[in-house]
Amino acid sequence: MVPTWRFVLLVALAAIPVLLVPGWDTAGLALAAAAFIALLDWLLTPRPRRVSAQRTPGRRVRLGEDTHATLTLHNEGRRTLRLRVRDAWTPSAGAADVRFRTRLRAGESFERVLTLTPTRRGVLPADRLTLRSLSWLGVLGRQTSIDVPARIRVMPPFLSRRHLPSKLARLRELDGRTAVMIRGLGTEFDSLREYVRGDDVRSIDWRATARARELMVRTWRPERDRRVVIVLDSSRLAARRCGTGTVFDAALEAGQLLAALAAGGGDRVDLLVADARVRARIGPITGRDPMGRLSNELTDVDPELLDADWDAITSAVMRAASQHSLVVLVTALDPTTVAEDILPALPVLRARHSVAIASVADPELESMAARVHTPALAYRAAAAERELLEVRSVIGSLREAGIHSVHEPPEELAPALADLYISLKATSRL
């Protein structure tokens, strides 16, 4: 039983006789009449539980795109229903205009499409559906809330997709699809062609020259079918804010671009998300729709407030790649973590694989280090400068150890990591 504004109006009207003819008898009769009208109206109100409901969510989308959900109501009773409906979703689903009115005759169905603009990625569920039935008087209504299961799948935003065509074009140039292949761009034999002035004489194939009676040279291409293992750190260090999102959001962007680029270049890609345990393992990813599968499985993975177990991560990488691979660790360059956890685990990886470390640079540190207008800002600038010096020291230590590293702001990390991959591919160091 739900009172409406008309119930308040009815009670106010019942007070008029009391004002005109004061007395307990008048008050009792007025209240009894108001209660009788309200109760009669409630008894005449159809029950909303005779309505069956179904939600049909739209297709999966990336964060920043709109989707929809269709609500279908069917009146299974014999009476006409005047309904007020609240089609509620979780707040992060971005549902707009969730309240509406409709009239359902007996056996009639009604559909309404709700537009959703999600504000975070993940699997976002629907809330309860509330139905309020009113009679023609509308004094007291019947209301019920029912569970109508539905959810939308919001995948990570692949904003760095705009870099993918240019990076793939560079790979094709290395592979010889759009440029004449020369010696030095790879180590895998591709084909023979006639010698032209400027070719390296070391590439002359003398046996083929003897058969063809013309100078023939070998052409080479970068290695294909190599293995790339991407490790995304989802520990507490990845949960901190950086720029407009978190460190883990930037790591997802970098991992997606590198996976799409490597798969498009003919390599096999495995992706691990790990902290104290391996949260997700995706692979091998090949050139057939690599982003559809990758984005779908990374939808509901979020960082946890746990320290990363790098011994367990190293073991997982060794199990995922038994042959020589490029292992890319996307993590934070925290000096303590690097010195105590990551560096002791690197010799095991480097004994079999090539290792690269990618990290997200905090864009606010540079601006903080430059502001020294007040004593308080000077202390903050000193702390920021010390953080920057420690990061540079860690990068230098990794370089001396033979570890490739990329340290860029969130928007630039993905293309910088892709450039590193292309550089290693061009110099045959995968």
Solvent accessible surface area in square Angstrom, and as a share of the most:
residue,aa,sasa,rsa
1,M,131,0.58
2,V,29,0.16
3,P,79,0.50
4,T,15,0.09
5,W,157,0.55
6,R,99,0.36
7,F,64,0.27
8,V,102,0.58
9,L,89,0.44
10,L,26,0.13
11,V,63,0.36
12,A,56,0.43
13,L,93,0.46
14,A,12,0.09
15,A,46,0.36
16,I,82,0.42
17,P,56,0.35
18,V,44,0.25
19,L,141,0.70
20,L,137,0.68
21,V,96,0.55
22,P,105,0.66
23,G,39,0.37
24,W,229,0.80
25,D,118,0.61
26,T,27,0.16
27,A,22,0.17
28,G,39,0.38
29,L,134,0.66
30,A,13,0.10
31,L,107,0.53
32,A,59,0.46
33,A,52,0.41
34,A,8,0.07
35,A,61,0.47
36,F,132,0.55
37,I,68,0.34
38,A,4,0.03
39,L,90,0.45
40,L,80,0.40
41,D,2,0.01
42,W,58,0.20
43,L,99,0.49
44,L,81,0.40
45,T,2,0.01
46,P,13,0.08
47,R,142,0.52
48,P,6,0.04
49,R,178,0.65
50,R,137,0.50
51,V,9,0.05
52,S,45,0.29
53,A,26,0.20
54,Q,112,0.50
55,R,12,0.04
56,T,70,0.41
57,P,50,0.32
58,G,21,0.20
59,R,165,0.60
60,R,101,0.37
61,V,2,0.01
62,R,30,0.11
63,L,50,0.25
64,G,65,0.63
65,E,74,0.33
66,D,82,0.42
67,T,8,0.05
68,H,81,0.36
69,A,2,0.02
70,T,23,0.13
71,L,2,0.01
72,T,36,0.21
73,L,0,0.00
74,H,62,0.28
75,N,1,0.00
76,E,115,0.51
77,G,9,0.09
78,R,229,0.84
79,R,122,0.44
80,T,42,0.25
81,L,3,0.02
82,R,92,0.34
83,L,3,0.02
84,R,68,0.25
85,V,4,0.02
86,R,89,0.33
87,D,2,0.01
88,A,3,0.03
89,W,16,0.05
90,T,32,0.18
91,P,128,0.81
92,S,19,0.12
93,A,0,0.00
94,G,23,0.22
95,A,33,0.26
96,A,64,0.50
97,D,102,0.53
98,V,32,0.18
99,R,164,0.60
100,F,28,0.12
101,R,172,0.63
102,T,20,0.11
103,R,132,0.48
104,L,1,0.01
105,R,142,0.52
106,A,54,0.42
107,G,50,0.49
108,E,65,0.29
109,S,64,0.41
110,F,60,0.25
111,E,115,0.51
112,R,45,0.16
113,V,93,0.53
114,L,3,0.02
115,T,74,0.43
116,L,0,0.00
117,T,63,0.36
118,P,5,0.03
119,T,99,0.57
120,R,118,0.43
121,R,21,0.08
122,G,4,0.04
123,V,35,0.20
124,L,0,0.00
125,P,64,0.40
126,A,23,0.18
127,D,70,0.36
128,R,117,0.43
129,L,0,0.00
130,T,23,0.14
131,L,0,0.00
132,R,64,0.23
133,S,0,0.00
134,L,16,0.08
135,S,10,0.06
136,W,174,0.61
137,L,55,0.28
138,G,5,0.05
139,V,10,0.05
140,L,11,0.06
141,G,0,0.00
142,R,34,0.12
143,Q,73,0.32
144,T,11,0.07
145,S,38,0.25
146,I,41,0.21
147,D,102,0.53
148,V,13,0.07
149,P,121,0.76
150,A,16,0.13
151,R,153,0.56
152,I,3,0.02
153,R,75,0.27
154,V,0,0.00
155,M,17,0.08
156,P,1,0.01
157,P,31,0.20
158,F,10,0.04
159,L,122,0.60
160,S,7,0.05
161,R,111,0.40
162,R,162,0.59
163,H,46,0.20
164,L,25,0.12
165,P,87,0.55
166,S,62,0.40
167,K,20,0.09
168,L,32,0.16
169,A,43,0.33
170,R,102,0.37
171,L,10,0.05
172,R,94,0.34
173,E,90,0.40
174,L,24,0.12
175,D,19,0.10
176,G,18,0.18
177,R,129,0.47
178,T,97,0.56
179,A,52,0.41
180,V,110,0.63
181,M,28,0.13
182,I,94,0.48
183,R,103,0.37
184,G,55,0.53
185,L,48,0.24
186,G,9,0.08
187,T,81,0.47
188,E,48,0.22
189,F,107,0.45
190,D,54,0.28
191,S,48,0.31
192,L,67,0.33
193,R,56,0.20
194,E,104,0.47
195,Y,68,0.26
196,V,83,0.48
197,R,238,0.87
198,G,74,0.71
199,D,21,0.11
200,D,48,0.25
201,V,98,0.56
202,R,179,0.65
203,S,4,0.03
204,I,14,0.07
205,D,21,0.11
206,W,168,0.59
207,R,196,0.72
208,A,5,0.04
209,T,19,0.11
210,A,75,0.59
211,R,176,0.64
212,A,52,0.41
213,R,220,0.80
214,E,93,0.42
215,L,73,0.36
216,M,29,0.13
217,V,1,0.00
218,R,78,0.29
219,T,4,0.02
220,W,41,0.15
221,R,75,0.27
222,P,3,0.02
223,E,9,0.04
224,R,56,0.20
225,D,100,0.52
226,R,73,0.27
227,R,24,0.09
228,V,0,0.00
229,V,0,0.00
230,I,0,0.00
231,V,1,0.01
232,L,0,0.00
233,D,5,0.03
234,S,0,0.00
235,S,2,0.01
236,R,113,0.41
237,L,29,0.15
238,A,4,0.03
239,A,32,0.25
240,R,95,0.35
241,R,160,0.58
242,C,4,0.02
243,G,38,0.37
244,T,131,0.76
245,G,17,0.16
246,T,25,0.15
247,V,6,0.03
248,F,0,0.00
249,D,57,0.30
250,A,7,0.05
251,A,3,0.03
252,L,4,0.02
253,E,24,0.11
254,A,0,0.00
255,G,0,0.00
256,Q,0,0.00
257,L,0,0.00
258,L,1,0.01
259,A,0,0.00
260,A,5,0.04
261,L,0,0.00
262,A,0,0.00
263,A,4,0.03
264,G,38,0.37
265,G,7,0.07
266,G,20,0.19
267,D,3,0.01
268,R,96,0.35
269,V,0,0.00
270,D,2,0.01
271,L,0,0.00
272,L,2,0.01
273,V,0,0.00
274,A,1,0.01
275,D,0,0.00
276,A,45,0.35
277,R,130,0.48
278,V,55,0.31
279,R,53,0.20
280,A,18,0.14
281,R,133,0.49
282,I,0,0.00
283,G,21,0.20
284,P,56,0.35
285,I,4,0.02
286,T,70,0.41
287,G,49,0.47
288,R,221,0.81
289,D,101,0.52
290,P,24,0.15
291,M,15,0.07
292,G,13,0.13
293,R,106,0.39
294,L,0,0.00
295,S,0,0.00
296,N,43,0.22
297,E,67,0.30
298,L,0,0.00
299,T,0,0.00
300,D,79,0.41
301,V,12,0.07
302,D,67,0.35
303,P,33,0.21
304,E,54,0.24
305,L,145,0.72
306,L,78,0.39
307,D,91,0.47
308,A,17,0.13
309,D,60,0.31
310,W,11,0.04
311,D,106,0.55
312,A,38,0.29
313,I,4,0.02
314,T,10,0.06
315,S,51,0.33
316,A,6,0.05
317,V,0,0.00
318,M,40,0.18
319,R,166,0.61
320,A,8,0.06
321,A,0,0.00
322,S,90,0.58
323,Q,92,0.41
324,H,84,0.37
325,S,1,0.01
326,L,3,0.01
327,V,0,0.00
328,V,1,0.01
329,L,2,0.01
330,V,3,0.02
331,T,5,0.03
332,A,6,0.05
333,L,12,0.06
334,D,45,0.24
335,P,36,0.23
336,T,80,0.47
337,T,18,0.11
338,V,4,0.03
339,A,59,0.46
340,E,120,0.54
341,D,60,0.31
342,I,1,0.00
343,L,59,0.29
344,P,81,0.51
345,A,6,0.05
346,L,6,0.03
347,P,86,0.54
348,V,78,0.45
349,L,4,0.02
350,R,118,0.43
351,A,92,0.71
352,R,104,0.38
353,H,7,0.03
354,S,23,0.15
355,V,5,0.03
356,A,0,0.00
357,I,1,0.01
358,A,0,0.00
359,S,0,0.00
360,V,5,0.03
361,A,17,0.13
362,D,37,0.19
363,P,54,0.34
364,E,102,0.46
365,L,26,0.13
366,E,104,0.47
367,S,49,0.32
368,M,39,0.18
369,A,24,0.19
370,A,78,0.60
371,R,93,0.34
372,V,91,0.52
373,H,147,0.66
374,T,65,0.38
375,P,104,0.65
376,A,69,0.53
377,L,41,0.21
378,A,42,0.32
379,Y,171,0.65
380,R,117,0.43
381,A,6,0.04
382,A,62,0.48
383,A,65,0.50
384,A,2,0.01
385,E,68,0.31
386,R,164,0.60
387,E,68,0.30
388,L,21,0.10
389,L,100,0.50
390,E,56,0.25
391,V,14,0.08
392,R,118,0.43
393,S,70,0.45
394,V,14,0.08
395,I,28,0.14
396,G,20,0.19
397,S,53,0.34
398,L,0,0.00
399,R,158,0.58
400,E,156,0.70
401,A,42,0.33
402,G,42,0.40
403,I,4,0.02
404,H,46,0.21
405,S,34,0.22
406,V,15,0.09
407,H,49,0.22
408,E,54,0.24
409,P,38,0.24
410,P,22,0.14
411,E,111,0.50
412,E,92,0.41
413,L,0,0.00
414,A,4,0.03
415,P,20,0.13
416,A,25,0.19
417,L,2,0.01
418,A,0,0.00
419,D,50,0.26
420,L,33,0.16
421,Y,2,0.01
422,I,4,0.02
423,S,49,0.31
424,L,2,0.01
425,K,6,0.03
426,A,23,0.18
427,T,74,0.43
428,S,36,0.23
429,R,119,0.44
430,L,14,0.07
